[in-house]
Amino acid sequence: VDMNMEYVDVVIVGAGLSGIGAACHLQRECPERSYAILEGRAAMGGTWDLFRYPGIRSDSDMHTLGYNFKPWRAEKAIADGPAIREYIHETAREHNIEDKIRYHHRVTDIAWSTADSSWTVTVTRTDSGETQKLRCNFVLMCAGYYSYQQAHSPDFPGQENYRGTIIHPQFWPEDLDYSGKRVVVIGSGATAMTLVPSMAETVESITMLQRSPTYVVSRPSRDWFANTMRAILPDTWAYAITRWRNTFLQQWVYHRTRTAPDKVRKLLLKRVRKALGKEMVEAHFTPRYNPWDQRLCLIPDDDLYDAINSGKASVVTDEIDYF
């Protein structure tokens, strides 16, 4: 063992929602342990700092996505990116975590030594390019499962001949003006469901082009139960009760998708039919798989349905031959 190498008990990789949460729990449960948070980027917040595309929001309610020790107090339970980013920053301030974060520290290698019962963590500084190493007994990986350097981009034939602008939402240009443009959004996952209604307000037209349909569930962005509880109970009680209720309901619904998939499928499609009509649902909102075989998409306050019904947004279900 290199005795000159810096040692901490715990290394937390990533200063996003999970990393900040892990640090709070560690400080409370193991106050005698030393730790460092290694963050490859220049800012805290992870996903909620990196992604800046129009309308970015959670598609989980914040009473279950939030920390169990810090009540979500905002009116909207399906929250936008800036509100979640501020929640993470506020948590870090309240628990004095900021001075434990080392920015521009990208973890490039982690190696275990049985002889020393310790990990050696190799870091590349993104600001200077230099390499550093530190030892620890425990590594908490809070880096998410997406690559922040490189987003997945399929190779579409003829793409190089296309004269328009091609954008990946992960690297949205700050100064992009898309007003009056004709836009195609490829895919129908959570990002597409967010982009389409948000961009529909200012574009000439916007088309969501999907290879196959996705299950969509619309819920009010404001959780009436949470807001009622908060009006009559202390914040921490209201939050705990709402969190328990929402978690229980989510587990119950998931369990039903495993035991009675056809019933859940009928119920979900019936709700979409009510918003969009039979033809639209048969053509573009009836998936080939059972609910929760893939993720469901949550939309707030029917916003996607409203964009489609207004005529600004349309859906095409097909495959791309070429650009």
Stockholm file with secondary structure:
# STOCKHOLM 1.0

chainA/1-323         VDMNMEYVDVVIVGAGLSGIGAACHLQRECPERSYAILEGRAAMGGTWDLFRYPGIRSDSDMHTLGYNFKPWRAEKAIADGPAIREYIHETAREHNIEDKIRYHHRVTDIAWSTADSSWTVTVTRTDSGETQKLRCNFVLMCAGYYSYQQAHSPDFPGQENYRGTIIHPQFWPEDLDYSGKRVVVIGSGATAMTLVPSMAETVESITMLQRSPTYVVSRPSRDWFANTMRAILPDTWAYAITRWRNTFLQQWVYHRTRTAPDKVRKLLLKRVRKALGKEMVEAHFTPRYNPWDQRLCLIPDDDLYDAINSGKASVVTDEIDYF
#=GR chainA/1-323 SS CCTTSEECSEEEECCSHHHHHHHHHHHHHCTTCCEEEECSSSSSCTHHHHCCCTTCBCSSCHHHHSCTTSCCCSSBSSCBHHHHHHHHHHHHHHTTCGGGEETTEEEEEEEEETTTTEEEEEEEETTTCCEEEEEESEEEECCCSSCSSCCCCCCCTTGGGCCSCCCCGGGCCTTCCCTTCEEEEECCSHHHHHHHHHHHTTSSEEEEEESSCCCEEEECSBCHHHHHHHHHSCHHHHHHHHHHHHHHHHHHHHHHHHHCHHHHHHHHHHHHHHHHCHHHHHHHSCCSSCBTTBCCEEEETTHHHHHHHTTSEEEEECCCCCC
#=GC SS_cons         CCTTSEECSEEEECCSHHHHHHHHHHHHHCTTCCEEEECSSSSSCTHHHHCCCTTCBCSSCHHHHSCTTSCCCSSBSSCBHHHHHHHHHHHHHHTTCGGGEETTEEEEEEEEETTTTEEEEEEEETTTCCEEEEEESEEEECCCSSCSSCCCCCCCTTGGGCCSCCCCGGGCCTTCCCTTCEEEEECCSHHHHHHHHHHHTTSSEEEEEESSCCCEEEECSBCHHHHHHHHHSCHHHHHHHHHHHHHHHHHHHHHHHHHCHHHHHHHHHHHHHHHHCHHHHHHHSCCSSCBTTBCCEEEETTHHHHHHHTTSEEEEECCCCCC
//
